Amino acid sequence: MTDTIMASPYLDTEQAARWLHISPRTMCNMRALGTGPRYSKAGARVLYSYDALMEYVRVVTRPASK
């Protein structure tokens, strides 16, 4: 069998946390508080798209208005 399976466009909580350089527990806390990136659920799995993570980074790194 060849390795022709495409990589998923989604990251699970651990992968997304690693991508954001935070702990998976912090991701869970942010999700519970509604302060983290947008996510989807596939059954019991929580998944984050790269677009949602990039948007989250843009929002939290935006300079404060004067």
Secondary structure, 3 states (H helix, E strand, C coil): CCCCCCCCCEECHHHHHHHHCCCHHHHHHHHHHCCCCCCEEECCEEEEEHHHHHHHHHHHCCCCCC
